[in-house]
Amino acid sequence: MSNDDMLSQDEINELLKNVGADDDDDSSGDSSGEAAAKETASNSEETGLDHLLSSEEKDTLGEIGNISFSSAATALSSLLNQKVSITIPGVKAVSTEMVEKSFPRPHVAVNVEYTRGFEGTNLFVISMTDASIIANLMMGGDGEVDEADNIDEMQQSAVQEAMNQMMGSASTSMSTIFNKRVDISPPGVNIMNLEEEESARYIPDEDTVVQVAFRIQIGELMDSYIMQLIPLRFAKKMVEELLGANAEAAQPEQKQPAPGPSARKETRAERAYAPEPQAAPTVSGAAFSELEEPAHRYSDGGGNLDMLMDISLDVTVELGRSRQSIKDILSLSQGSVVELDKLAGEPVDVLVNQKPVAKGEVVVIDENFGVRITEILSPRERVAQLK
């Protein structure tokens, strides 16, 4: 290349400036959740908070989130009757101040508190439009919605039910991961507008939080991000507990000190291959005792059944059942009537520990309801009732 064909430094700078402008134009098409994820991720590096989480801690939190939300995606897919996929999350440590600046528009905040297994809270943030799509599908719609800046109470209830099912599945997966029971409270859904002081209470009350960004896709309707915000101390506690349990499980057996030359013993390999002295086998005839008629195990004289007599069982009388869509359930109000699958005067079912055992009719005993047994189900009928 000749000197005439080479670019000057000013021309190179101008080209780099144009490339940066093109990148800015491409990023303008991102959804608000994706833009927030990128902004808070860059803030993490700019403010020097990335050192607060080691690579091992990030990988562990990402794996916990990946396993938990894989089952949550399955639950959401069944609810919405749509294919739902969630990608491996990105994990960053960010300042609370930067989180507040990353969500200038109102978002839907879903607050989840652990009631058993852990002590802490999680905050999930999704855009209004994404929440509207989920609510529309939950209520039997086709998921086609316009860009939304707000959702009404019914839509909030639909989103709350969807998140309740998702987080229920996620907590079950966490119980498996940590090998202990993990329970959560019903998620609370609120509108988070960080321009208002009241909405700031939804953000964890710590200077630094861990941001876990999940990319979620619902069929062809939604391709966006769900942001999970975890207090830093809570996140580190989960990692410490999981890694500690894995270390104990993988800890090898303590080796005994090697004996000295004067006190040498056989090694395990020597014992395995050394021939053992074989004693001559002794052969004799088998002796059997007389077979006696066993006593009846359920006799009045006391038997195995007596040990179970004091165990309490739950007895339930079922008047009838009804199967309705989520849309119909959300539309219930005071005074609504739910039609059951039984006719008036038809016998009610008597269940013991949720297993049908009898049928009866409802009676009134001193102002209390009771049931008069009219039929005991045979074992065959009980099995048929369970199908």
C-alpha positions in Angstrom: 0.0 0.0 0.0 1.4 3.4 -0.9 1.5 6.4 1.4 -1.3 8.0 -0.6 -3.6 5.1 0.1 -3.0 5.3 3.9 -5.6 6.9 6.2 -4.7 9.9 8.3 -5.2 9.9 12.0 -8.1 12.3 11.7 -9.9 10.1 9.2 -9.4 7.0 11.5 -10.9 9.0 14.4 -13.9 10.0 12.2 -14.5 6.3 11.2 -14.4 5.2 14.9 -16.9 7.9 15.8 -19.3 6.7 13.1 -19.0 3.1 14.3 -19.9 4.2 17.8 -22.9 6.0 16.5 -24.1 2.9 14.6 -23.9 0.8 17.8 -26.0 3.4 19.6 -28.6 3.2 16.9 -28.7 -0.6 17.2 -29.1 -0.5 21.0 -32.1 1.8 20.8 -34.2 -1.1 19.6 -33.6 -3.1 22.7 -36.5 -3.7 25.1 -36.4 -1.7 28.4 -35.4 -4.9 30.4 -32.5 -5.6 28.0 -31.3 -2.0 28.1 -31.5 -2.0 31.9 -29.5 -5.3 32.0 -26.8 -3.9 29.7 -26.6 -0.6 31.6 -26.4 -2.1 35.1 -23.8 -4.6 33.8 -21.6 -1.7 32.5 -22.2 0.2 35.7 -20.9 -2.8 37.7 -17.6 -2.6 35.9 -17.4 1.2 35.9 -18.0 1.5 39.6 -15.5 -1.2 40.5 -18.1 -3.5 42.1 -17.3 -6.6 40.0 -14.6 -7.6 42.6 -17.3 -8.2 45.2 -18.2 -11.5 43.5 -15.6 -14.1 42.6 -15.9 -16.0 39.4 -16.8 -19.1 41.4 -19.6 -17.2 43.2 -21.0 -15.9 39.9 -21.0 -19.4 38.4 -22.7 -20.8 41.5 -25.4 -18.2 41.5 -25.9 -18.6 37.8 -26.3 -22.3 38.2 -28.8 -21.9 41.0 -30.8 -19.5 38.9 -30.5 -21.7 35.8 -31.9 -24.8 37.5 -34.6 -22.9 39.5 -35.9 -21.0 36.5 -35.8 -24.0 34.1 -38.5 -25.6 36.2 -40.3 -22.2 36.5 -40.3 -21.9 32.7 -41.9 -25.3 32.5 -44.7 -24.3 34.9 -45.2 -21.0 33.0 -45.4 -22.9 29.7 -48.2 -25.1 31.1 -50.1 -22.1 32.3 -49.8 -20.0 29.1 -50.0 -22.9 26.7 -47.0 -21.4 24.9 -43.4 -22.5 24.5 -41.3 -20.7 27.2 -37.6 -20.7 27.3 -35.2 -19.0 29.7 -31.5 -18.7 28.9 -28.5 -19.1 31.3 -28.5 -15.9 33.4 -25.8 -13.2 33.6 -24.7 -12.3 37.2 -23.3 -9.0 38.2 -22.8 -7.0 41.4 -24.3 -3.5 41.1 -25.0 -0.6 43.4 -28.5 0.2 44.5 -28.1 3.7 43.2 -27.3 2.4 39.7 -30.3 0.1 39.8 -32.6 3.0 40.5 -31.2 4.9 37.5 -31.6 1.9 35.3 -35.4 1.8 35.5 -36.5 5.3 34.6 -39.9 4.0 33.3 -42.5 2.3 35.5 -42.0 -1.5 35.8 -43.8 -4.3 37.5 -42.0 -5.4 40.7 -42.6 -8.9 42.1 -41.4 -9.3 45.7 -40.7 -12.9 46.9 -39.8 -13.7 50.5 -38.5 -17.0 51.8 -40.4 -18.4 54.8 -38.5 -21.6 55.3 -35.0 -22.8 54.5 -33.6 -19.3 53.9 -34.1 -15.8 55.4 -34.1 -13.2 52.7 -36.0 -11.7 49.8 -35.8 -11.6 46.0 -37.1 -8.8 43.8 -38.1 -9.6 40.2 -38.6 -6.7 37.8 -40.3 -7.0 34.4 -41.5 -4.3 32.0 -45.2 -3.3 31.8 -45.5 -4.6 28.3 -44.1 -8.0 29.2 -46.5 -8.1 32.2 -49.4 -7.2 30.0 -48.6 -10.1 27.6 -48.4 -12.6 30.5 -51.7 -11.3 32.0 -53.4 -11.4 28.6 -52.4 -15.1 28.1 -53.4 -16.0 31.6 -56.9 -14.6 31.0 -57.4 -16.6 27.8 -56.2 -14.0 25.3 -53.9 -14.4 22.3 -51.1 -12.4 23.9 -51.2 -9.6 21.3 -51.0 -6.3 23.2 -49.7 -2.8 22.5 -46.9 -1.3 24.4 -48.2 -0.6 27.9 -47.4 2.0 30.6 -49.7 0.6 33.2 -51.8 -2.5 34.1 -55.0 -2.7 36.1 -55.7 -4.8 39.2 -57.0 -7.8 37.3 -53.9 -7.9 35.2 -51.8 -7.6 38.4 -53.7 -10.6 39.8 -53.0 -12.6 36.7 -49.3 -11.8 36.8 -49.2 -12.6 40.5 -50.7 -16.0 39.9 -48.2 -16.7 37.1 -45.3 -15.7 39.3 -46.8 -17.8 42.2 -46.7 -20.9 40.0 -43.3 -20.1 38.7 -41.7 -19.4 42.1 -43.4 -22.5 43.6 -41.6 -24.6 41.0 -38.4 -22.7 41.5 -38.5 -23.3 45.3 -39.1 -27.0 44.8 -35.9 -27.1 42.6 -34.0 -25.2 45.3 -35.1 -27.7 47.9 -33.5 -30.4 45.7 -30.3 -28.3 45.2 -29.8 -27.5 48.9 -31.2 -30.8 50.1 -33.6 -29.1 52.5 -37.2 -27.8 52.4 -37.5 -24.3 50.9 -40.8 -22.4 51.1 -41.8 -18.9 49.9 -44.6 -16.5 50.6 -47.1 -15.7 47.9 -45.4 -13.1 45.6 -46.5 -9.5 45.9 -47.0 -7.6 42.6 -46.6 -3.8 42.6 -46.0 -1.0 40.2 -42.4 0.3 40.6 -41.9 3.9 39.5 -38.5 4.9 40.9 -39.2 8.5 40.2 -41.6 8.4 43.2 -40.1 8.0 46.7 -42.6 5.4 47.7 -41.5 3.0 45.0 -37.9 3.1 46.3 -38.9 0.7 49.1 -39.2 -2.1 46.6 -35.4 -2.0 46.1 -33.4 -4.1 48.7 -32.2 -1.9 51.5 -28.5 -2.4 50.9 -25.8 -0.5 49.1 -25.0 -3.4 46.8 -27.2 -6.0 45.2 -26.6 -9.0 42.9 -28.4 -8.6 39.6 -29.3 -11.8 37.7 -30.6 -11.1 34.2 -32.7 -13.9 32.6 -33.6 -13.7 28.9 -37.2 -15.0 28.6 -38.9 -16.0 25.3 -42.7 -16.8 25.2 -43.5 -18.2 21.7 -43.3 -15.5 19.1 -45.0 -13.0 21.5 -42.2 -12.0 23.8 -38.4 -11.8 23.8 -37.3 -9.8 26.8 -35.5 -9.9 30.1 -36.5 -10.6 33.7 -34.2 -8.9 36.3 -33.7 -10.6 39.6 -32.2 -8.5 42.4 -30.8 -10.3 45.4 -29.2 -8.6 48.5 -25.4 -9.3 48.3 -25.2 -10.8 51.8 -28.1 -13.2 51.0 -26.5 -14.2 47.7 -23.2 -15.0 49.4 -24.9 -17.0 52.1 -26.6 -19.2 49.5 -23.3 -19.7 47.7 -21.5 -20.5 51.0 -24.1 -23.0 52.0 -24.2 -24.8 48.6 -20.4 -24.9 48.3 -20.0 -26.0 51.9 -22.5 -28.9 51.4 -20.7 -30.0 48.2 -17.3 -29.9 50.0 -18.6 -32.1 52.8 -20.0 -34.6 50.4 -16.8 -34.7 48.4 -14.5 -34.9 51.4 -12.4 -38.1 51.2 -12.1 -40.5 54.1 -9.2 -39.6 56.5 -6.2 -41.8 55.9 -4.5 -43.5 58.7 -0.8 -42.7 59.2 1.5 -45.1 57.5 3.1 -47.5 59.9 6.9 -47.5 60.3 9.2 -50.1 58.9 9.2 -52.1 62.1 5.4 -52.2 62.4 4.5 -52.8 58.7 1.1 -54.4 58.1 -0.4 -55.9 55.1 -1.7 -53.5 52.5 -5.2 -53.7 51.1 -3.9 -55.0 47.8 -1.9 -57.7 49.5 -5.0 -58.7 51.5 -7.1 -58.8 48.4 -4.8 -61.1 46.4 -3.4 -63.2 49.3 -5.0 -66.7 49.4 -7.0 -67.3 52.5 -6.9 -70.6 54.2 -9.9 -72.7 53.2 -11.6 -74.8 55.9 -13.2 -78.0 55.0 -16.9 -77.5 54.5 -19.3 -79.1 57.0 -22.4 -80.6 55.4 -25.5 -81.3 57.5 -29.2 -81.7 56.9 -31.5 -78.7 57.2 -33.6 -78.5 60.4 -37.1 -76.9 60.2 -39.3 -76.1 63.1 -43.0 -77.2 63.2 -45.3 -74.9 61.2 -47.9 -73.6 63.6 -51.2 -71.9 62.9 -50.5 -68.1 63.4 -52.8 -66.1 65.6 -55.1 -63.7 63.8 -53.3 -60.4 63.6 -56.6 -58.4 64.1 -57.8 -60.4 67.2 -59.2 -58.7 70.2 -56.3 -60.0 72.2 -54.1 -57.3 70.7 -52.0 -57.5 67.5 -50.2 -55.4 65.0 -53.2 -53.3 64.3 -53.4 -52.1 67.9 -50.3 -50.1 67.4 -52.0 -48.0 64.8 -55.3 -47.3 66.6 -54.3 -43.9 68.1 -53.0 -42.4 64.8 -55.2 -39.4 63.7 -56.5 -39.2 60.1 -58.1 -36.3 58.3 -61.8 -37.0 57.4 -63.2 -34.7 54.7 -66.7 -34.6 53.3 -66.7 -33.4 49.7 -69.9 -31.8 48.5 -68.8 -31.6 44.8 -66.2 -30.2 42.5 -65.9 -27.7 39.6 -63.2 -27.1 37.0 -62.9 -23.5 35.7 -60.4 -21.5 33.7 -58.2 -18.9 35.3 -60.2 -16.2 33.6 -63.4 -17.4 35.3 -61.7 -17.7 38.7 -60.2 -14.1 38.5 -63.7 -12.8 37.7 -65.2 -14.2 40.9 -66.5 -11.7 43.4 -68.7 -11.6 46.5 -72.1 -13.1 45.6 -70.8 -15.2 42.7 -72.2 -18.7 42.4 -70.0 -21.7 41.6 -71.9 -24.7 40.1 -70.7 -28.1 41.3 -70.8 -31.4 39.4 -73.4 -33.0 41.7 -77.1 -32.9 41.7 -79.2 -31.8 44.7 -79.8 -34.7 47.1 -77.0 -36.8 45.6 -74.8 -38.5 48.2 -71.6 -36.7 49.3 -68.2 -38.3 49.3 -66.4 -39.1 52.5 -62.6 -39.1 52.2 -60.0 -40.2 54.7 -56.6 -38.6 54.0 -57.9 -37.5 50.6 -58.8 -41.1 49.7 -62.5 -42.0 49.1 -63.9 -44.6 51.5 -67.6 -44.0 51.8 -70.7 -42.1 50.7 -73.3 -40.4 52.9 -76.0 -37.8 53.3 -75.6 -34.4 55.0 -77.5 -34.0 58.4 -77.7 -31.3 61.0 -76.7 -32.2 64.6 -77.3 -29.5 67.2 -76.7 -26.7 64.7 -73.6 -28.4 63.3 -73.3 -30.2 60.0 -72.7 -33.9 60.0 -72.8 -36.8 57.6 -74.7 -40.1 57.9 -72.8 -43.0 56.2 -75.0 -44.7 53.7 -72.5 -46.8 51.8 -68.9 -48.1 52.3 -66.9 -48.3 49.1 -65.4 -51.6 48.1 -61.6 -51.7 47.3 -62.4 -51.9 43.6 -64.7 -48.8 43.9 -62.0 -46.9 45.8 -59.5 -47.5 43.0 -62.1 -46.4 40.4 -62.7 -43.2 42.4 -59.0 -42.3 42.3 -58.8 -42.5 38.5 
